[in-house]
């Protein structure tokens, strides 16, 4: 077993605070090695966690957590935080069924304030905590840790605008691991920040301004001049801080986020300054592990890998992710029609668009973590004559509900929504489950919805969607794979609007299958067939408008019908279908098999399905018992 002499002394932050400041670099070394050793065996978010080791140690060393509040944005960089807050032994279970969450989770620890998975929320939450503290007359510190991508979100800027206006005592730490401003790290920057963050400087500045103000006649003018000179000097010497100063935050930085003693010194100094503060910290994703430093995108999330070489286990060469199928198909379509554009909110890699971007950079619009803007932007592109495909995860599309309604569906603008990670997403857990999209999409005016059940369906549907100009249209699919040997990229099959598929035909029970629940539906039918139950299976394929002739005809032919839907039961396909199916046929409805309206925790898809009674064997068993009655 590896030895971690300094980390082994720490179970909780109070243990960390017993260690001398001079020994903190050794704590950071142990912490980083423990993360590398553990994740090389079990996988998980990797590069981002290696990048915040020193920052995390410094925060828990200076802040009296959990009394003082640390709020993490997004949260996939909180493994060091979890290790230092009593969960070190549980790290090998991270992102596994009944194991440690890969994100902050209130149910796990009092040190995790919010269940965080979406970007841009931390400053709003820190501001709310600070205002509640002041309202109730309490005394504790509040800090938000936010990345350089997240701070550009509208929500983060709205929160800073508000915080800069009401000016509570709070700290925002900008963890910058991308912006090319390393020239500001060095002796001069450190010297200026030591002066600007020291009590002597700030108290002296206050006294000097007070003195100027009381000089007769010209005092106020001199005070304003001095303030303008100071602001101009700071903006000139530390140019990245100008925006934050203008929003009402006092800016410090940038500083080297991997110099733990320097970060500790800054946090100690800043804790004595009043008002909202932004500390700009430079870090490197993958710090301390050379393969991850060289390719932080590849090592953002890892499967088990060889620690010495960095090589991850190779996947089946015949398998291709559904996201990559989308990227390749859109490339094929753009080859023939240059009106096509692809839009994504900071999900180039996740949405399988890297190769598309390389071939068609001028047709690719990565708008950053700005889902609201992306949807309104896509709507306007259709109005201008372009053919935009809006590629987005199901969980992130919920952030753009207003734009879906106001800026697309009400105006009937034919945006093509390509919704990835729909259904159970597995290890990312409740904040990322794509279980709501069918419910709200089916409730929007003018929205057409395709629910493919195979990888080939996705190829065929994207070709159809290109020329679909009647309405906005959405296709949604899970995180899954297709078999390259079976796919026809060059000869897609024709798609007819509002046509479903009769997969098998019986007389006792009809199963209406939504999307990738089809294999389960077919297995249920096989199990019941062996018990003498005759089963029809309809693959809806088109949900809205659905194939009324096929569905209604099969309901009439069968004694009972059920729906299989990988969604929340109250936010999936059932509500739409049961309001569309004629009343005289609804007496045959038995049940919808779907997820309950509760947070669906992380784990592999089959584990989650089993937990909620949604495997083929469980569904067949329940139906057998019901049909006997």
MOWO-V323073 format. One record per residue. NEAR is the number of other C-alpha atoms within 12 Angstrom. Layout:
near
NEAR
NEAR
This chain:
near
6
13
14
21
17
26
35
23
24
32
22
29
33
22
23
36
27
20
24
17
23
17
22
35
27
27
37
42
29
31
41
38
30
37
47
43
29
33
36
32
24
28
32
38
41
48
41
44
47
48
45
47
47
40
50
49
51
41
46
41
38
37
30
26
33
28
22
31
35
43
46
47
41
37
39
40
39
46
47
48
48
42
41
45
33
29
31
28
22
26
36
30
25
38
35
26
26
23
25
34
43
47
44
41
36
17
16
23
24
23
32
32
30
30
35
31
29
36
39
38
36
44
45
37
36
41
39
27
33
35
27
19
22
20
12
11
10
15
19
27
41
44
45
46
43
46
40
30
28
36
36
29
34
27
27
37
29
23
32
42
24
23
36
31
19
21
25
33
35
46
50
51
48
43
41
35
34
21
20
15
23
23
20
28
27
19
15
17
28
29
21
25
37
28
24
30
33
25
22
17
20
22
18
16
21
19
16
21
24
19
18
22
21
16
15
12
11
14
18
18
17
21
25
18
17
22
21
16
14
19
24
18
17
27
22
15
25
33
23
30
31
24
23
36
29
21
25
25
35
38
39
45
48
42
44
38
41
36
33
35
29
36
42
34
29
41
42
25
27
40
31
23
31
22
28
41
42
45
42
45
48
39
40
36
36
36
34
31
31
20
28
33
25
18
21
27
23
23
34
29
33
34
27
26
26
21
26
13
14
28
18
23
18
13
13
13
13
14
20
25
32
38
39
32
40
46
42
34
40
48
35
26
34
30
17
13
19
21
24
38
39
48
45
44
37
30
35
32
27
28
38
33
40
29
24
35
27
17
18
26
20
17
29
35
33
32
28
25
37
36
40
32
31
41
45
31
34
43
38
24
29
33
21
17
18
28
38
45
48
56
46
49
44
41
33
35
42
31
30
32
27
21
28
42
29
20
30
39
34
20
24
26
38
39
49
48
45
47
44
43
42
42
43
45
35
33
37
40
40
33
37
39
40
40
45
45
48
44
29
33
39
35
27
30
24
26
36
37
44
47
48
38
40
32
37
34
38
46
40
33
41
45
34
26
38
39
25
28
23
20
29
43
45
48
45
51
50
42
35
28
28
30
21
20
14
19
26
21
28
16
14
22
18
18
26
21
27
23
26
34
34
26
26
26
29
28
24
30
39
44
50
52
45
46
40
38
41
33
23
35
41
33
28
38
39
25
25
32
22
14
19
17
27
28
39
40
41
44
42
41
44
40
43
36
31
33
28
25
21
28
40
29
22
36
37
27
23
29
26
30
40
43
43
43
46
48
44
33
28
26
29
37
46
38
27
25
38
28
15
22
28
19
14
14
24
22
18
27
28
26
27
33
38
38
34
25
16
19
21
36
36
33
30
25
30
21
22
31
34
20
21
25
24
34
31
29
22
23
34
33
21
23
34
26
14
16
23
12
7
